Amino acid sequence: MPTDLNRLFRACDPAGTLRLDREEGKKYYIDFSSTRGGEAVKKLANRILRLHPEQTCQLFTGHIGCGKSTELLRLKKYLEQQDFLVVYFDSSDELNMKDVEVSDILLAIARQTILALEQASVPASSRYLSNLLKEAADFLQTPVTLGVEAELSAGFAKVTAKTKDNREARSRLRQYLEPRTDNLIQAINEDLLQPARKQLAAMGKKGLVAIVDSLEKLDNRRINNSDKTLPEYLFGTRGRELSRLDCHVIYTIPFVLMFSNAREALENDMAGGRRTEILPMVPVRFPDGSDCSEGLELLQQMVLARAFPDLSPQGRLGSLSEIFDRQETLIRSCKASGGHVRKLLSFLFSCLEEQEELPITRDTLEVVLRQERQRLARAIDSEEWQLLRKVRETKEVIAEKEYETLLRSLFVFGYNHRQDGEWFDVNPILLECKELS
């Protein structure tokens, strides 16, 4: 397998996140905001900049795989340029997404903030948090030795390692921490965040921003003896607690919450009435069925940039035949993806797995698309097919539990364009199933 094919294979890996702090990531990045109804992360940034020094809690969502992490990393870089210390972390690295409590999220934020402060040479110490960690460790029978001035991150790391993949340990830790949630928030604010903000101000920094990514991946299971799902419980019922941290915070949340009865509660109680910013799909066609040429052109550039990162947009198109047998094959893959950027990369990745050499042929692409169509269709029951037919006709999603499954399973995509506003449509690859044809 030639070296250039290996590089393209790595560049199209759908499991990767575009790292905009690296030169390669900058070359791969394509700005889709003109087709998404505006730049969502710029709105998040403007609220922070214009409301500062008031501390803000904001919510950000979109389909899994639509590019939220990439946009949040862009936001991180922009806020750093505006002299904020930004703490960004992937919560799935810290938490078990099937079993999360408010205290788990608070501890993760505290741990990541301490790590960021240490890297910025800002000392972080808290007698209360040190004692809390020692007592929690004793509760878990995990030895932790910390002095008041010792690195708290070491203690957090030991507790996190003990609990993330151990259900019994998580349960025992919560028995200890959940009754102390108010004290935990107070300690994080008074012992950690407020002193840190003062020290950062002395260094010429404007403030502190925590970006908690990947919480949209939380399991949608029902809480025991409740009609609420885990996300509804965390962000709706207990969202006010998560909003009490004395710094700017941005949480990603599951897209289905936008169609839940919990939406008003979480936006009012957690975000102070501020609208949740949504990152929609890149439109490949309009509600009337006509092609969205701008969206298709940008998606083609996204693919070609992975192959030719150093060429101009026109130069990439001129070299297209090195990667695809013809442009129609590339356009076909873009349309089939429905503007879901990770899914588009997944199609290309699978094509490269099928072939030993370039260019990617239309026949190979159709094999990959057929496999994906069959995989999705196997998970759809008769009632869901009926709902999909309604979405295809109305371009709407109703706030009912049945529709949440369609969104969560990526059977239905959400769009927003300056020309047509917001609409929903069936995943294009399913439109070729006999049940919808």
N, C-alpha and C positions, 0 to 999 in steps of 0.2 A: 504494500500500500504506500503510495508516494507521500513524501513529507507534507506537501501542500494539502493533501486530502486529510492527513492526520490533524493539521492545524484547523482546517475547516470543521472537522468532526468535533474538536474541542470547543470551537467557537459557537457551534450550534447546540451544545449540550443544554437541554431545557432545565436541568437541575441547577445550573449556575445563576448567580445574580450579577448583573452588570456592575462592575466596580469602577465608579467614576473618579476614584482617587488614583487610578492607574491610567497611563497613556492609552493603552489598548481599549479600555472601557470608554474613554472619551470619544475615540474614533468609531466605536460601535453604536454610540447613542444616537437615536433619532427622536426629534421633538414632535410628538403627535398632538400637542395641545390644540392646534388649529382645528382638529377634527373631533375633539373631545369636549367642546363647549367651553373652552378656556383652560387656564393652567391652575389646576386644583391646589398644588403645593405652594404656588405663589400667594394664593388667598390665605393659606395657613401662615405663611411667613409674614404677610402684611398685618394680620391680626396681632402677631407677636410684636412686631416693630411699632405699630401704631398704638397699641394698648399698654406697652411697657412704660413704667415699671409694674403695672398691674399684672399679676401672674395669670396665665390662661390655661384652660384645659380644653383640648380640641380632639375631635374624632375624625378618622379618615378610613374610608372603606372602598370596596370594589371587589369584583370577582377574584378569587384566588388565581394567580398567574397572569394578571392583567398588567403588571409592571409597577405595583405600589412600592416595593422595596427600592427599585431603581429611582423612583421619584423622591422617595424619602431620603435617599442618599444624596440626591441633588439638593434637597432642602437643607440637609446637614451642612453641605459645603457652603451654600449661600449664607446660612446663619453664622457660620464660622467667619465668613468674610465680613459680616456685620458685627464682629467682635463678641459673639456669644460662645460659651463653652457648650458644646452639644454632646449629649450622652445618647448614642444610638445603639440599640442591641436587638437581636433576634430573640424574642421571648421563648421560642421553641427550643433554644439551646439551654434555657434555664429551667423551664417548666415542663411537666408532663401534661400535654394539651388535653388529655382525657379527664384530668382530675386537678382542677385549679381552684384555689380560694383567694380571696382578697389579700390575705396576709402573704400568700406566695408571691403575688405580683408586687406588693410593697417591698418585700425583702429583695426581690430581683432588682427593682429600681435602685434601692439603697446600695446593693452590692456593686452594680454597674457604675453608679455615680461615684462611689468610693474609688473604684479602679480608675475612672477618668480623672478624678481629682489627683490621685497619686501620680498619674502620668503627666499631669500639668504642674507637678511640684507644689500642690496645695495640700497641706497636711489635713487629714480627716481623723478625728477622734471623737468618741462618745462613750462616756462611762455607762450610760443606760444601755446602749446597743451592745457594748462589750459584755456587760452582765447578762443581757438578754440572750446573747449567743452562747455564753457559758452555760446558762441554765437550760437553754434548748438542747445544747449538746449533751448535757448530763441526762436530760429527759430521753435522748436518743441513744444514750450510752456511747457517745462519740467524743473522745477526749479532745478538748480545745484549750490551748494555753494562750491567753491574751492579756497583756497589760493595757492600761488605759491608752497609752500612746502607740501601742503596737498596730500593725497593719490589720484593720478590720476585715479587709478583703479575704485574708487567709481563713478567718473564722467562717465567713459567709460561704466560702468555697467548700469547706468541709461539710457544713450543714446541707448545702445544695447537693453535693455528691451523694450524701447519705439518703436523701429523700426523693430525688427526681424519679428514680426507677424502682422505688420501694414503697408500695402502697401502705403497708403497715406503719412504716416510719413517717410517711406524710400524715397519716391519720393521727399518730401520736403527737407530732409537732403541732398540728392544728388544735388539738385539745389544749395545748399550752398557749399558743399564740392568739387564736381567734378571740378569746375573752379580753385580750390585751391590745386589740387593734387600735383603739383610741390612743393608748399610751405609745404604741409603736409609731403612729403617724406623728404624734407630738414630738417624739424623740428624733425622728427623721428630720422634721422641720427645724426644731430648736437646736439640736446638736450637730446636724449635718448640713442641711441646705442653707439655713440663714447665715451661719458662719462662713460657709463656702462662698456665698454670694458677696459677702463683705470683702473677703480676701480676693475674689476675682475682680471686684470693682477697684481695689487698690492696684491691681495689675493692668487696669485699663479695659477690663471686660465689662460688657453691658449686663450680662446675666447668665443664667443656666437654663438649658432646654433639654428635657428628656424625651426621646422618641422611642416608644415601645412598639416594635414591629411584630408581626406574625400572630397577634392575638385573634386575627380572623380565622385562624386554623383551629380554634377551640372546638372540641367535640360538641355536637348539637344535642346531646342526650338530655333526657328529662331529669331534673333533680328529684331525689327520693321524696315521695309523698307530696308532689307539687306538680302543677301544670306548666311550670316554667322550665325552659331549657337552661343549660349552664350559662350561655352568653346572656340570656335575659336576666338571670339571677345576678351575675357579676356586674353587668353594665346598667341594668335597669333598677333592680332592687337595691344594689349596694354601690352603684356608681358614684354617689355623692362622696363616699369615703375615698375613692380613687382620685377624686378631683381636689382633695384637700392638701395636696403637697404644695409646698411653698416654692415652686419653680414653674416654669412653663412645661406643660406635658402634652404630648400627642400620642393617642392610643389608636392603633388600628383595631377595627371591630368587624365581625362577620357581616357580609353584605345583606344576609337575610334579615338582620335586625331592622333594616329600612322598611320592611313589610310586616313588622311585628307590632303588637300592642305596646311593646316596651319602648318604641321609638320616642314618643313624646317625653316619657319619664327620663330616658337617658340623655336626650338633648337638653332638657330643661334642668334636671338635677345635676347632671354630670358636666355638661358643656355650657351651663349658664345661659341657655337659650340660643347658643350659636349653632348654626346649621352644620350638619355633618358633611364634610367634603367627600364627594364620590368620584373615583377614577373609573370612567366607563370604558367599554371596548372601543377599538378603532373601527369606525363604520366602513363596511365594504359595499354596502348598498343602502339606499334610503328606504323609508317605509313603503313607498310606492313600487319598490322592486327594482328601480333603476340603480345602476352602479354609482358608488361614491368614488369618483376618479381620484380625488385627493387622498383619501384613505388608502386606496389600492397602490397609489404611487409611493406613499410613505412606507407602506409595508414591504414593497419591493426593495426600497432602499435599505430597510432594516436588514433584509436577508443578504443583499449584495454587499453591504458594509462588512458583514462577517467574512466574506470572501475577499473583498478588496478594500480594506480599511484605509489605505493611503490614497485612493483615487477619489476624484470629484464625483458628485452624483451622475453627471453625464458620462464620465469615464467608466463608472461601474456598469451602466447600461450598455456601454460599448463592449464590455468584456463579459457580458452575460452568457454568451455561448460557451464559455469555458466551464460554467457550472450547470447550466440547463440546456437541454436539447433545443428548446425554443422558448421565447418569452411567454407564450401561452401556458406552458407548464408552470412557470413561476406564478403567473396570475391565478391560475387554477388553485394552487396551494394557498395563496392569500385569501381568495374567496372562500375556500373550504374551511379556513381557520376561523372565519367570522370576526376577524380582528382581534382574536385572543393571541397575544404575542408569544406566550409560552407554548401554546398549542402549535402555532406556526413553526417555531423552532423544533418542536417535537416531530412534526411531519418531516422536516428536512433531515433531522437526526436519524429517523427511521429509514429514510431513503438512502442515506449514506451507509447504514448498516446492511441494506439489501444489496448495494452495489459495491464492486471492488474498484471501480474507476469512475471518473467523471466523463461526460456530463450526466446529471440526473435526467432520466427519461420519463416521459409521460406515463408509460406503462408501469414503471416502478412506483411513481406517485400514486397511481390508481390502486395498486395493490395495497399500499399503506393506508389510503383513505378508506378502502373497503374494510380493512381490518379494524380501523377505528370506528367506523359506522356500525359494524356488527358488535363490537365491544359495548358501545353505548346502548344500542337497541336491546341487547339482552337484559339490561337493567330496568327497562321501561314496561310498566304494566298497562292494562287496557284503559284504566281511568286516567293515567298520565298521558297516554296517547290522545285521549279526548281533550285534556287540558292543553296539550301542545297544539292541537288543531285550533283551539280558541285563541291562543297567543298568536298563531300565524295569521288569523283573520283580524284580530283587534289591535295587535301590537301593544297590548297592555298586560300588566301583571296585577292581580288583585291581592290585597293583604289577607290572604288565607293560608293556612298551614300547608295545603296541598301544593300551592305555588312555590313555597319555600323550598320544597324538595327539588323542583325543576331548576331553581336558581343555584342551589347548593351543589347539585350534580352536574352543573354546566350544560343542562339541556336547553336552557334559555339564557340569552345574553342581553345586557342592558347597554343602551347607547345614549349619547347626548351630542347633538350637533347644532351649531349656531343657526342653521337653516331650518331644521325641523324640530328642535328642542329635544325632549326625552322620549324614547320609545324602547320597546322590547321586541325581540324576535327569536325564533327558534334557531338553535345551533344549526348553521347551514348544512353540516354534514348529515344531520338527521332528516333534512327536507328531501333527501334522495331515498329514504326508506319507503317501502310500499304503503305503510300505514299513513303516510302523509302525502303520498304522490297522487 
